[in-house]
Amino acid sequence: MKKKSELPACPVATTVSLIGSKWKLLIIRNLRTRPWRFNELQRSLEGVSQKVLTTSLKEMINDGLVTRKDYKTNPPKVEYSLTELGLKMMPIVDSMAEFGNYYKSL
């Protein structure tokens, strides 16, 4: 996780720094329901490159929003899921979905 000294003074800017990219929000949206494997996430996020998905997941792990579970099997099996901190972002995602539905209804 980032140190307090590394975070913006504005709380909105802090939140945007954690989930401000299109892909991070969509990753959070998917992980809210269950753990996902990397390839599942990549297939579900049309247009995301492997590099961007890998970078986004690593950043979210470092920020404490996502956890990576390695089952240490052969073939390799790794799953990503939200942490307790990541689950705290669900009201934000819900509000965004609510507004998106409202906007589309206009």
DRENVEXLUM-547875 format. One line per field, with one value per residue: residue number from 0; residue in one letter; x, y, z of N, C-alpha, C, CB in turn. Coordinates in nm, 2 decimals, m for minus. Glycine has a CB too. Layout:
<rs>
seq: c(NUM ...) $
type: c(a ...) $
n.u: c(X ...) $
n.v: c(Y ...) $
n.w: c(Z ...) $
ca.u: c(X ...) $
ca.v: c(Y ...) $
ca.w: c(Z ...) $
c.u: c(X ...) $
c.v: c(Y ...) $
c.w: c(Z ...) $
cb.u: c(X ...) $
cb.v: c(Y ...) $
cb.w: c(Z ...) $
</rs>
This chain:
<rs>
seq: c(0 1 2 3 4 5 6 7 8 9 10 11 12 13 14 15 16 17 18 19 20 21 22 23 24 25 26 27 28 29 30 31 32 33 34 35 36 37 38 39 40 41 42 43 44 45 46 47 48 49 50 51 52 53 54 55 56 57 58 59 60 61 62 63 64 65 66 67 68 69 70 71 72 73 74 75 76 77 78 79 80 81 82 83 84 85 86 87 88 89 90 91 92 93 94 95 96 97 98 99 100 101 102 103 104 105) $
type: c(m k k k s e l p a c p v a t t v s l i g s k w k l l i i r n l r t r p w r f n e l q r s l e g v s q k v l t t s l k e m i n d g l v t r k d y k t n p p k v e y s l t e l g l k m m p i v d s m a e f g n y y k s l) $
n.u: c(0.08 0.03 0.22 0.10 0.22 0.26 0.02 m0.23 m0.35 m0.62 m0.91 m1.07 m0.90 m0.72 m0.88 m0.92 m0.66 m0.62 m0.82 m0.85 m0.83 m0.98 m0.96 m0.90 m1.13 m1.32 m1.20 m1.23 m1.51 m1.56 m1.43 m1.58 m1.78 m1.66 m1.36 m1.12 m0.95 m0.65 m0.66 m0.94 m1.02 m0.89 m1.03 m1.28 m1.26 m1.29 m1.06 m0.85 m0.50 m0.25 m0.03 m0.13 m0.33 m0.18 m0.01 m0.21 m0.33 m0.10 m0.05 m0.29 m0.27 m0.04 m0.15 m0.33 m0.58 m0.65 m0.59 m0.36 m0.38 m0.18 m0.19 0.01 0.03 0.07 m0.05 0.01 m0.20 m0.36 m0.54 m0.73 m0.86 m1.08 m0.97 m1.05 m1.03 m1.06 m1.33 m1.46 m1.48 m1.71 m1.96 m1.89 m1.86 m2.12 m2.26 m2.17 m2.26 m2.53 m2.56 m2.48 m2.68 m2.90 m2.82 m2.82 m3.09 m3.19) $
n.v: c(m0.12 0.23 0.49 0.74 0.98 0.97 1.00 1.20 1.51 1.56 1.38 1.27 1.27 1.08 0.85 0.83 0.79 0.53 0.38 0.49 0.42 0.30 0.02 m0.08 m0.03 m0.19 m0.44 m0.46 m0.46 m0.71 m0.88 m0.86 m1.05 m1.31 m1.51 m1.47 m1.62 m1.52 m1.54 m1.56 m1.31 m1.15 m1.24 m1.15 m0.88 m0.70 m0.59 m0.52 m0.53 m0.79 m0.69 m0.45 m0.55 m0.71 m0.52 m0.35 m0.53 m0.59 m0.33 m0.30 m0.50 m0.41 m0.18 m0.29 m0.37 m0.59 m0.95 m1.21 m1.55 m1.82 m2.14 m2.33 m2.55 m2.79 m2.79 m2.44 m2.26 m1.97 m1.73 m1.43 m1.20 m0.98 m0.79 m0.72 m0.44 m0.38 m0.46 m0.26 m0.07 m0.12 0.03 0.26 0.16 0.06 0.31 0.43 0.25 0.29 0.56 0.54 0.38 0.55 0.77 0.64 0.61 0.85) $
n.w: c(0.00 m0.05 0.10 0.33 0.28 0.01 m0.11 m0.27 m0.14 m0.16 m0.10 m0.31 m0.53 m0.43 m0.44 m0.71 m0.80 m0.72 m0.86 m1.11 m1.38 m1.68 m1.71 m1.45 m1.30 m1.44 m1.39 m1.11 m1.11 m1.22 m1.04 m0.81 m0.79 m0.78 m0.75 m1.02 m1.29 m1.47 m1.76 m1.79 m1.71 m1.90 m2.13 m2.08 m2.07 m2.32 m2.55 m2.38 m2.33 m2.27 m2.14 m2.02 m1.86 m1.68 m1.56 m1.44 m1.26 m1.10 m0.99 m0.85 m0.66 m0.52 m0.41 m0.23 m0.30 m0.44 m0.43 m0.50 m0.56 m0.56 m0.66 m0.68 m0.86 m1.13 m1.44 m1.40 m1.17 m1.10 m0.91 m0.90 m0.66 m0.48 m0.20 0.14 0.16 m0.12 m0.15 m0.02 m0.21 m0.35 m0.32 m0.46 m0.72 m0.76 m0.75 m0.98 m1.17 m1.14 m1.21 m1.48 m1.59 m1.55 m1.71 m1.96 m1.99 m2.06) $
ca.u: c(0.00 0.11 0.23 0.02 0.29 0.26 m0.11 m0.28 m0.42 m0.76 m0.96 m1.12 m0.78 m0.67 m0.96 m0.90 m0.53 m0.63 m0.91 m0.88 m0.82 m1.09 m0.95 m0.91 m1.28 m1.38 m1.15 m1.31 m1.65 m1.56 m1.39 m1.68 m1.86 m1.59 m1.22 m1.11 m0.81 m0.60 m0.72 m1.08 m1.03 m0.86 m1.13 m1.40 m1.24 m1.26 m0.97 m0.73 m0.38 m0.19 0.06 m0.21 m0.40 m0.08 0.03 m0.32 m0.34 0.01 m0.07 m0.40 m0.22 0.04 m0.24 m0.40 m0.72 m0.66 m0.50 m0.33 m0.36 m0.11 m0.22 0.13 0.00 0.12 m0.02 m0.01 m0.33 m0.35 m0.67 m0.73 m0.99 m1.08 m0.94 m1.15 m1.02 m1.12 m1.47 m1.51 m1.51 m1.83 m2.05 m1.85 m1.89 m2.26 m2.31 m2.13 m2.35 m2.66 m2.56 m2.47 m2.82 m2.98 m2.78 m2.86 m3.23 m3.23) $
ca.v: c(0.00 0.36 0.57 0.86 1.09 0.95 1.01 1.33 1.57 1.55 1.24 1.23 1.24 0.96 0.74 0.83 0.74 0.39 0.31 0.59 0.38 0.22 m0.12 m0.11 m0.03 m0.31 m0.55 m0.46 m0.50 m0.86 m0.95 m0.85 m1.17 m1.43 m1.50 m1.49 m1.65 m1.42 m1.56 m1.53 m1.17 m1.10 m1.26 m1.07 m0.73 m0.68 m0.48 m0.50 m0.61 m0.87 m0.60 m0.36 m0.63 m0.75 m0.40 m0.31 m0.62 m0.57 m0.21 m0.31 m0.58 m0.33 m0.09 m0.36 m0.39 m0.73 m1.05 m1.31 m1.68 m1.92 m2.28 m2.41 m2.67 m2.80 m2.66 m2.33 m2.20 m1.85 m1.66 m1.29 m1.17 m0.85 m0.79 m0.65 m0.30 m0.37 m0.47 m0.13 0.02 m0.16 0.14 0.35 0.09 0.06 0.44 0.45 0.17 0.35 0.68 0.49 0.33 0.67 0.84 0.57 0.62 0.99) $
ca.w: c(0.00 m0.06 0.23 0.34 0.22 m0.13 m0.16 m0.28 m0.02 m0.19 m0.10 m0.44 m0.61 m0.38 m0.49 m0.86 m0.82 m0.70 m0.96 m1.21 m1.52 m1.73 m1.69 m1.31 m1.27 m1.49 m1.31 m0.98 m1.14 m1.24 m0.92 m0.70 m0.78 m0.75 m0.80 m1.16 m1.34 m1.56 m1.89 m1.79 m1.70 m2.03 m2.23 m2.04 m2.09 m2.46 m2.59 m2.29 m2.37 m2.16 m2.06 m1.94 m1.75 m1.59 m1.49 m1.36 m1.15 m1.01 m0.92 m0.75 m0.55 m0.44 m0.34 m0.13 m0.34 m0.50 m0.39 m0.60 m0.50 m0.65 m0.61 m0.70 m0.93 m1.27 m1.49 m1.30 m1.15 m1.02 m0.91 m0.84 m0.60 m0.41 m0.06 0.22 0.11 m0.25 m0.14 0.03 m0.32 m0.42 m0.33 m0.57 m0.85 m0.77 m0.79 m1.12 m1.26 m1.13 m1.29 m1.62 m1.63 m1.56 m1.83 m2.08 m2.00 m2.10) $
c.u: c(0.09 0.11 0.15 0.09 0.29 0.12 m0.15 m0.35 m0.57 m0.81 m1.02 m1.01 m0.72 m0.74 m0.93 m0.76 m0.53 m0.71 m0.94 m0.88 m0.95 m1.08 m0.96 m1.05 m1.35 m1.33 m1.22 m1.45 m1.66 m1.53 m1.49 m1.76 m1.79 m1.44 m1.22 m0.96 m0.78 m0.66 m0.87 m1.10 m1.00 m0.96 m1.26 m1.39 m1.19 m1.17 m0.85 m0.62 m0.33 m0.11 m0.02 m0.28 m0.30 m0.04 m0.08 m0.33 m0.23 m0.01 m0.18 m0.36 m0.13 m0.04 m0.33 m0.55 m0.75 m0.56 m0.48 m0.30 m0.30 m0.13 m0.10 0.10 0.07 0.01 m0.05 m0.15 m0.32 m0.49 m0.65 m0.86 m0.97 m1.04 m1.06 m1.15 m1.09 m1.27 m1.53 m1.53 m1.64 m1.94 m2.02 m1.89 m2.04 m2.32 m2.28 m2.23 m2.49 m2.67 m2.56 m2.61 m2.91 m2.95 m2.83 m3.01 m3.28 m3.27) $
c.v: c(0.12 0.42 0.69 0.98 1.09 0.98 1.16 1.38 1.55 1.41 1.18 1.19 1.11 0.84 0.72 0.77 0.58 0.32 0.40 0.54 0.30 0.07 m0.16 m0.12 m0.15 m0.44 m0.57 m0.50 m0.65 m0.93 m0.95 m0.98 m1.30 m1.41 m1.53 m1.53 m1.54 m1.43 m1.53 m1.38 m1.11 m1.12 m1.18 m0.92 m0.71 m0.56 m0.46 m0.59 m0.69 m0.78 m0.51 m0.43 m0.67 m0.63 m0.35 m0.40 m0.61 m0.44 m0.22 m0.40 m0.50 m0.23 m0.16 m0.39 m0.53 m0.82 m1.15 m1.44 m1.77 m2.06 m2.37 m2.55 m2.67 m2.86 m2.55 m2.29 m2.09 m1.78 m1.53 m1.27 m1.04 m0.88 m0.72 m0.50 m0.29 m0.38 m0.34 m0.04 m0.02 m0.05 0.24 0.29 0.09 0.20 0.47 0.38 0.24 0.48 0.64 0.45 0.45 0.75 0.78 0.58 0.75 1.00) $
c.w: c(0.00 0.08 0.22 0.27 0.07 m0.19 m0.17 m0.16 m0.04 m0.18 m0.23 m0.53 m0.56 m0.44 m0.64 m0.88 m0.80 m0.81 m1.08 m1.35 m1.55 m1.69 m1.54 m1.26 m1.32 m1.43 m1.18 m1.00 m1.15 m1.11 m0.80 m0.69 m0.74 m0.79 m0.95 m1.19 m1.45 m1.70 m1.90 m1.79 m1.84 m2.13 m2.20 m2.06 m2.23 m2.49 m2.50 m2.33 m2.25 m2.08 m1.97 m1.83 m1.64 m1.50 m1.40 m1.24 m1.05 m0.92 m0.81 m0.64 m0.46 m0.36 m0.24 m0.17 m0.39 m0.44 m0.50 m0.52 m0.60 m0.59 m0.62 m0.75 m1.07 m1.35 m1.39 m1.29 m1.05 m1.03 m0.85 m0.78 m0.52 m0.26 0.01 0.18 m0.03 m0.24 m0.09 m0.09 m0.40 m0.42 m0.44 m0.71 m0.87 m0.81 m0.93 m1.21 m1.25 m1.21 m1.44 m1.67 m1.64 m1.69 m1.96 m2.10 m2.05 m2.25) $
cb.u: c(m0.10 0.04 0.38 m0.02 0.43 0.30 m0.21 m0.37 m0.38 m0.80 m1.07 m1.21 m0.68 m0.68 m1.11 m0.90 m0.43 m0.70 m1.04 m0.79 m0.70 m1.11 m0.81 m0.83 m1.35 m1.36 m0.99 m1.30 m1.70 m1.47 m1.25 m1.77 m1.93 m1.65 m1.13 m1.15 m0.81 m0.45 m0.69 m1.15 m0.94 m0.72 m1.17 m1.44 m1.13 m1.39 m1.04 m0.77 m0.27 m0.11 0.14 m0.31 m0.47 0.05 0.06 m0.45 m0.34 0.14 m0.11 m0.52 m0.13 0.14 m0.32 m0.40 m0.75 m0.64 m0.55 m0.21 m0.49 0.05 m0.34 0.20 m0.15 0.25 m0.09 0.08 m0.43 m0.24 m0.78 m0.70 m1.03 m1.21 m0.80 m1.13 m0.88 m1.07 m1.51 m1.40 m1.39 m1.89 m2.06 m1.70 m1.83 m2.32 m2.24 m1.99 m2.36 m2.69 m2.44 m2.37 m2.87 m2.96 m2.63 m2.82 m3.29 m3.12) $
cb.v: c(0.00 0.45 0.60 0.90 1.10 0.81 0.95 1.35 1.72 1.61 1.23 1.34 1.36 0.96 0.76 0.97 0.80 0.36 0.27 0.70 0.29 0.24 m0.17 m0.01 0.09 m0.32 m0.54 m0.31 m0.43 m0.90 m0.90 m0.73 m1.20 m1.56 m1.60 m1.37 m1.79 m1.43 m1.70 m1.59 m1.11 m1.16 m1.41 m1.10 m0.68 m0.68 m0.35 m0.54 m0.52 m0.99 m0.52 m0.28 m0.75 m0.81 m0.29 m0.31 m0.77 m0.56 m0.10 m0.37 m0.70 m0.25 m0.01 m0.29 m0.29 m0.72 m1.11 m1.27 m1.73 m1.88 m2.34 m2.42 m2.70 m2.88 m2.63 m2.21 m2.31 m1.75 m1.74 m1.19 m1.28 m0.78 m0.72 m0.66 m0.26 m0.48 m0.59 m0.07 0.00 m0.28 0.21 0.37 m0.05 0.02 0.54 0.41 0.03 0.39 0.77 0.38 0.24 0.76 0.86 0.43 0.59 1.09) $
cb.w: c(0.12 m0.16 0.26 0.48 0.27 m0.17 m0.06 m0.41 0.00 m0.33 0.01 m0.51 m0.60 m0.22 m0.47 m0.92 m0.72 m0.57 m0.89 m1.20 m1.54 m1.88 m1.74 m1.23 m1.32 m1.65 m1.29 m0.92 m1.27 m1.35 m0.87 m0.73 m0.92 m0.82 m0.72 m1.24 m1.41 m1.58 m1.95 m1.66 m1.59 m2.07 m2.23 m1.90 m1.99 m2.54 m2.59 m2.14 m2.43 m2.22 m2.16 m2.03 m1.81 m1.66 m1.59 m1.44 m1.20 m1.09 m1.01 m0.82 m0.61 m0.53 m0.44 m0.01 m0.46 m0.66 m0.26 m0.68 m0.44 m0.66 m0.69 m0.56 m0.94 m1.27 m1.62 m1.33 m1.09 m1.07 m0.84 m0.95 m0.50 m0.42 m0.03 0.37 0.11 m0.33 m0.04 0.12 m0.42 m0.35 m0.20 m0.57 m0.85 m0.63 m0.70 m1.15 m1.20 m0.98 m1.26 m1.63 m1.53 m1.43 m1.83 m2.08 m1.87 m2.07) $
</rs>
